[in-house]
């Protein structure tokens, strides 16, 4: 169960690339796991390691202090591609707690919000500012749905209300579904 | 209220409305009932673990259907032998699914089943996929089933757990988009070329937040396999789902399959009910896109996103962004020059996009009486045991093997490259699959997406080539 998400003040890490797909976030050959734990080492694996599995010194992700950098900023259409929930599992385990882009793929966005990784859609101006000003400290407030960019163009963001509720409570939606057992049974009876 | 009363509704709205367990409110998404839940080994183990942790059972094992496809080897092995898994983890993953389905009473089309195969191939083959249904699977290519007029979503593993436990999915109602293909497609232009052209037109995120309905003359003209190819790649335009109205072709294709009513009054009643699942005249869509199908040519991709499709002999465009420039560098293609002529190392014919019998026939028509070029490895991987048997009954396997291609057991294989079938760094692979992302088919491997005919032609020529040049029989 993810921790409760209320506010987050942290520095940003920028990946200046569009259409970062889930095969970049975690390559498919690592999906033979039956666990959701410990996937952080595999996040962006093929960018971070050479062919022999040695970390590349030249890749800034390998030197990133994720205690201070918990917010990933990426180019448009982040998380496109597969439905693998391993992608947000890997990013969360790596240390990220929020991802900001001007567009985030549907399934990734849905998966991220269920795993303590807040997906934030930024308006074009704020997104451009974040891309051009890497490594800045910003504050995300989920209750007020606002990102404070300090000197930059702070902005309000939208998030599906139930996803927000679950993130703030640190709960999974399964409880809501099981509490509607009567409605499910009624539907099954009516359509049988 | 009868399905056709009131204001005109789209196909999507009809299926959506018929499955509402609970309507959405400001606070909570809609609860949508799921008619069919397809399960495979990769995205289900963590979901079954959650059920175990919380002491929950699978609510409707009868509406849940499992297969093994992603992590499974496509190499032959003798009955009774352990399958030649690429890794210990792959073996453990398959065995985990076997244990989970046994515990929960779910039907598994496993190693001993005549219906084992890629999850999006076997659902329709069994007749488990039907018009008007809601279908989910922990797999983004679930949209394939929309070819039958079903509403089919790819979902994450947490949602797999939700559906296992409650048979329901929490969803905000997506927006709707209709893509109309006007005019007929030219002879020799396949469903794959059509969908690559559509994605190139609307972009890799053009369908984000939407359910797409494909319509128009060129879509209606497609056989069911072709319609599956089109719907399959809806996610490659970012869409939640893709759908095509059910028609006489749909019903004829489903007739006689295991999970549909036998011919007779039951079948007639079923067809009458299915016939409602088409958009009413005057139905409103949030977005409308019209594409001239007559201009579509055999397509290939030049980049590392599926929206980089161009005609096989058209020049690669100038890079529009830093990401495009990076993609050109990775692919080792040059702006201004066509993809045709590029030297090929491997050819992969298979995947949930293009591994059905008509796909194999198209590839075999090109390969018949010809040889795979020296230095090229060609892999033909049927989508299911049933497709494999059908192809063998038609002699297609001999055409492939006599040409020098490898004829494999069914599975996802080199589309996702997690079972040992893969490309090597720097290799160029012409692939009938759906994704050309960096490293998708192996670290450093370069993928050109194409139709079965174009892939087969590349195998014969040894370089990317317009398949029209090989469409005349070899010994005519």
Interface residues (C-beta under 8 A of the other chain):
Chain A: X16 X17 X18 X19 X21 X23 X24 X27 X28 X29 X31 X32 X33 X34 X35 X36 X46 X51 X75 X76 X77 X80 X81 X82 X83 X84 X85 X103 X105 X106 X107 X110 X111 X114 X115 X160 X161 X162 X165 X172 X173 X174 X176 X177 X178 X180 X181 X183 X184 X187 X188 X191
Chain B: X21 X22 X26 X27 X28 X29 X31 X33 X42 X43 X45 X46 X49 X50 X54 X56 X59 X70 X71 X87 X89 X90 X92 X93 X96 X138 X139 X140 X154 X155 X156 X157 X158 X159 X161 X162 X165 X166 X167 X168 X170 X172 X204 X205 X208 X209 X235 X238 X240 X305 X321 X322 X323 X326 X416 X417 X418 X422 X425 X435 X437 X438 X439 X440 X443 X444
